Amino acid sequence: MQPSIPAYGLWSLVIVNSLVFIVFAFSFAKPQSPRDWRSFGAFSAFLVALFSEMYGYPLTIYLLSGWLGRHYPGVDFLSHDAGHLLEDLFGWRANPHFGPFHLLSYVFIGGGFWLLSAAWRVLYAAQHQHRLATTGAYARVRHPQYIGFVSIMFGFLLQWPTLVTLAMFPVLCFMYVRLALTEEKTAQREFGAEWERYAARTPRWIPRRRAAPHPGAPG
């Protein structure tokens, strides 16, 4: 990788990118309860931490500078391209934006936003009709919206891993699991046997290869 001009201190890009992704995610998440807002706030903090290191201050690069310098001599880690650490660690010396981890990150990020969009359309209609969301993505898993958020975060970690976001990722995953379990208890109280039938045929997180039969389910 050829040395290049340092590409940090661009705080306007930090603000713009953070706002774009936070507002886009907000348009699908629609947080309402205090628990929803805490979860969405943590996701927003993940994005701010990510873009702060991507364009603002490369904290991870500075903290690991000694180790990186010894093991990867000749790499200008203050260049923007070198911030794609997985490509560096695995020896990718061409443009990192076309590296395997960066390309794979597009799959997870794009797939995550697609899943958020698809799930929100079903959930929005179900809420307005006061029924369970059981069609579309909800026919395959019970919490596609949270799977979408986790997919987006994992994609960003593949693209630009940092010490802060690596520490935040499992915490956020734990928060989404807790939120999902709380929502299931609420749905069980509200819909009773209908929820029990839905939960029995629909996995919580990992879809089956084939969708389970959907006998007599509403919507």
C-alpha positions as CSV (number, residue, x, y, z in Angstrom):
1,M,0.0,0.0,0.0
2,Q,1.5,3.4,-1.0
3,P,1.8,6.2,1.6
4,S,-0.8,8.9,1.1
5,I,-1.9,12.1,2.8
6,P,-3.5,11.6,6.2
7,A,-7.3,11.6,5.9
8,Y,-8.4,12.4,9.4
9,G,-9.7,15.5,11.2
10,L,-12.7,15.6,8.8
11,W,-15.3,16.2,11.5
12,S,-17.9,17.5,9.0
13,L,-17.9,14.0,7.4
14,V,-18.3,12.5,10.8
15,I,-21.4,14.6,11.4
16,V,-22.9,14.1,8.0
17,N,-22.3,10.3,7.9
18,S,-23.6,9.8,11.4
19,L,-26.7,11.8,10.8
20,V,-27.5,10.1,7.5
21,F,-27.3,6.6,9.0
22,I,-29.0,7.5,12.3
23,V,-31.9,9.2,10.6
24,F,-32.3,6.4,8.1
25,A,-32.3,3.8,10.9
26,F,-34.7,5.9,12.9
27,S,-37.2,5.9,10.0
28,F,-37.5,2.2,10.4
29,A,-37.0,1.7,14.2
30,K,-39.6,4.3,15.3
31,P,-38.5,4.0,19.0
32,Q,-41.4,4.7,21.5
33,S,-40.7,3.3,24.9
34,P,-37.8,4.3,27.1
35,R,-36.3,0.8,26.5
36,D,-36.6,1.4,22.7
37,W,-34.9,4.8,23.0
38,R,-32.0,3.3,25.0
39,S,-31.5,0.6,22.4
40,F,-31.6,3.0,19.5
41,G,-29.4,5.4,21.4
42,A,-26.8,2.7,21.8
43,F,-27.0,1.9,18.1
44,S,-26.5,5.6,17.3
45,A,-23.5,5.8,19.6
46,F,-22.0,2.8,17.7
47,L,-22.3,4.8,14.4
48,V,-20.9,8.0,15.9
49,A,-17.9,6.0,17.4
50,L,-17.4,4.3,14.0
51,F,-17.4,7.5,11.9
52,S,-15.4,9.4,14.5
53,E,-12.5,6.9,14.0
54,M,-13.1,6.6,10.2
55,Y,-12.9,10.3,9.5
56,G,-12.1,12.2,12.8
57,Y,-9.5,10.7,15.2
58,P,-8.0,7.3,14.5
59,L,-7.9,6.2,18.2
60,T,-7.4,2.5,17.4
61,I,-4.5,3.2,15.0
62,Y,-2.7,5.3,17.6
63,L,-3.3,2.7,20.4
64,L,-2.0,-0.1,18.2
65,S,0.6,1.9,16.3
66,G,3.6,0.2,18.0
67,W,2.3,-3.3,17.2
68,L,1.2,-2.4,13.7
69,G,4.5,-0.7,12.9
70,R,6.5,-3.7,14.0
71,H,4.4,-6.3,12.1
72,Y,3.5,-4.2,9.0
73,P,6.4,-2.0,8.2
74,G,6.0,0.3,5.2
75,V,2.3,0.8,5.7
76,D,1.2,4.3,6.2
77,F,-1.5,3.8,8.9
78,L,-2.4,7.4,8.9
79,S,-3.8,7.1,5.4
80,H,-7.5,6.5,5.1
81,D,-7.0,3.3,3.1
82,A,-5.0,1.7,5.9
83,G,-7.9,2.2,8.3
84,H,-9.4,-0.9,6.7
85,L,-7.4,-3.0,9.1
86,L,-8.7,-6.4,8.1
87,E,-7.4,-6.0,4.6
88,D,-4.1,-4.9,6.0
89,L,-3.9,-7.8,8.5
90,F,-4.7,-10.4,5.8
91,G,-2.2,-8.9,3.3
92,W,-4.5,-7.2,0.8
93,R,-2.3,-4.6,-0.8
94,A,-4.6,-3.4,-3.6
95,N,-7.4,-0.8,-3.1
96,P,-9.1,-1.9,0.2
97,H,-12.5,-0.8,-1.2
98,F,-12.3,-3.8,-3.4
99,G,-10.9,-6.1,-0.8
100,P,-12.8,-9.2,0.3
101,F,-13.8,-7.9,3.8
102,H,-15.0,-4.6,2.4
103,L,-17.1,-6.2,-0.3
104,L,-18.5,-8.6,2.2
105,S,-19.4,-5.7,4.4
106,Y,-21.6,-4.3,1.7
107,V,-23.6,-7.5,1.7
108,F,-24.3,-7.3,5.5
109,I,-24.9,-3.5,5.5
110,G,-27.1,-3.6,2.4
111,G,-28.9,-6.7,3.5
112,G,-29.5,-5.3,7.0
113,F,-31.1,-2.1,5.7
114,W,-33.2,-4.1,3.2
115,L,-34.4,-6.3,6.1
116,L,-35.2,-3.3,8.2
117,S,-37.3,-1.8,5.3
118,A,-39.1,-5.1,4.6
119,A,-39.8,-5.7,8.3
120,W,-41.0,-2.2,9.0
121,R,-43.6,-2.3,6.2
122,V,-45.1,-5.5,7.7
123,L,-44.9,-4.3,11.3
124,Y,-46.4,-0.9,10.5
125,A,-49.4,-2.4,8.8
126,A,-49.9,-5.0,11.6
127,Q,-49.8,-2.3,14.3
128,H,-52.4,-0.2,12.6
129,Q,-54.7,-3.2,12.3
130,H,-53.9,-4.3,15.8
131,R,-52.7,-7.8,14.8
132,L,-49.6,-9.8,15.0
133,A,-46.9,-9.2,12.3
134,T,-46.7,-12.7,10.8
135,T,-46.1,-12.2,7.0
136,G,-43.1,-11.3,4.9
137,A,-39.9,-11.4,7.0
138,Y,-41.9,-12.1,10.1
139,A,-43.0,-15.4,8.6
140,R,-39.3,-16.6,8.7
141,V,-38.1,-15.1,12.0
142,R,-39.8,-13.3,14.9
143,H,-37.4,-10.4,15.1
144,P,-36.2,-9.4,11.6
145,Q,-35.7,-5.8,12.6
146,Y,-33.1,-6.6,15.2
147,I,-31.4,-9.0,12.9
148,G,-31.2,-6.1,10.5
149,F,-29.5,-3.8,13.0
150,V,-27.0,-6.5,14.0
151,S,-26.2,-7.2,10.4
152,I,-25.5,-3.5,9.7
153,M,-23.2,-3.3,12.7
154,F,-21.4,-6.4,11.8
155,G,-21.0,-5.1,8.2
156,F,-19.4,-2.0,9.5
157,L,-17.0,-4.0,11.7
158,L,-15.9,-5.9,8.7
159,Q,-15.3,-2.6,6.9
160,W,-13.7,-0.6,9.6
161,P,-13.0,-2.4,12.9
162,T,-12.1,-0.3,15.9
163,L,-11.5,-1.2,19.6
164,V,-14.5,0.9,20.7
165,T,-17.0,-0.6,18.3
166,L,-15.7,-4.1,18.8
167,A,-16.4,-3.6,22.6
168,M,-19.8,-2.1,21.8
169,F,-21.0,-4.8,19.5
170,P,-21.7,-7.6,22.0
171,V,-23.3,-5.1,24.4
172,L,-25.7,-4.0,21.7
173,C,-26.5,-7.6,20.7
174,F,-27.3,-8.3,24.3
175,M,-29.6,-5.3,24.4
176,Y,-31.5,-6.4,21.3
177,V,-32.0,-9.9,22.8
178,R,-33.3,-8.4,26.0
179,L,-35.6,-6.1,24.1
180,A,-36.9,-9.0,21.9
181,L,-37.7,-11.1,24.9
182,T,-39.6,-8.3,26.6
183,E,-41.6,-7.7,23.4
184,E,-42.4,-11.4,23.2
185,K,-43.9,-11.3,26.7
186,T,-46.0,-8.3,25.8
187,A,-47.3,-10.0,22.7
188,Q,-48.0,-13.2,24.6
189,R,-50.2,-11.3,27.1
190,E,-52.0,-9.4,24.3
191,F,-52.6,-12.1,21.7
192,G,-52.5,-15.3,23.9
193,A,-53.0,-18.5,21.9
194,E,-52.5,-16.7,18.6
195,W,-49.0,-15.7,19.7
196,E,-48.3,-19.2,21.0
197,R,-49.1,-20.7,17.6
198,Y,-46.9,-18.1,15.8
199,A,-44.0,-18.6,18.2
200,A,-44.2,-22.4,17.8
201,R,-43.8,-22.3,14.1
202,T,-41.5,-19.3,13.7
203,P,-37.8,-19.3,15.0
204,R,-36.7,-16.3,17.0
205,W,-33.4,-15.6,15.2
206,I,-32.3,-18.2,12.7
207,P,-34.8,-19.0,9.9
208,R,-35.4,-22.6,8.9
209,R,-34.5,-23.7,5.4
210,R,-38.2,-24.0,4.6
211,A,-40.9,-21.9,6.1
212,A,-43.1,-23.8,8.6
213,P,-46.8,-24.3,7.7
214,H,-49.0,-21.4,8.3
215,P,-52.4,-22.8,9.2
216,G,-55.1,-20.4,10.1
217,A,-52.7,-17.5,10.9
218,P,-54.1,-14.0,10.4
219,G,-52.9,-11.6,7.8
